[in-house]
């Protein structure tokens, strides 16, 4: 009897965790060779030289090429905070530096009107280009935006 109860609890736990987990699928901005893992079932809103925008009912993801004369790695945290302030992002977290195989990055979280948002700058390690990433979502405890951000790669 004890084995049946334990098995039942295990099945219930797995079912609950599977419902809350969002599956991911590959996405790619062909114009600049950027690839990342995106929420499954996304709709492409824009795929042009100006930007790559995808959405689901829960997530709105924007990727854009950084304009300007070669933004420096030492400047990206302050520049990102400036953009977030200009966009009226409230309750901004401190910036977090991170490194991916092909990028140096920085991100912050905050509130974008009634939603949550994660803003990021990614600079290629070759110092050839940089990208702005914005992920808007609803649940403040959602770990998926950071998972999405840290999946960015340059296609070979």
HELIX and SHEET records of a PDB file:
HELIX    1   1 UNK A    2  UNK A   20  1                                  19    
HELIX    2   2 UNK A   73  UNK A   75  5                                   3    
HELIX    3   3 UNK A   76  UNK A   86  1                                  11    
HELIX    4   4 UNK A  144  UNK A  149  1                                   6    
SHEET    1   A 3 UNK A  24  UNK A  29  0                                        
SHEET    2   A 3 UNK A  34  UNK A  39 -1                                        
SHEET    3   A 3 UNK A 153  UNK A 154 -1                                        
SHEET    1   B 7 UNK A  43  UNK A  47  0                                        
SHEET    2   B 7 UNK A  52  UNK A  55 -1                                        
SHEET    3   B 7 UNK A  60  UNK A  65 -1                                        
SHEET    4   B 7 UNK A 130  UNK A 137 -1                                        
SHEET    5   B 7 UNK A 115  UNK A 124 -1                                        
SHEET    6   B 7 UNK A 103  UNK A 112 -1                                        
SHEET    7   B 7 UNK A  96  UNK A  99 -1                                        
END                                                                             
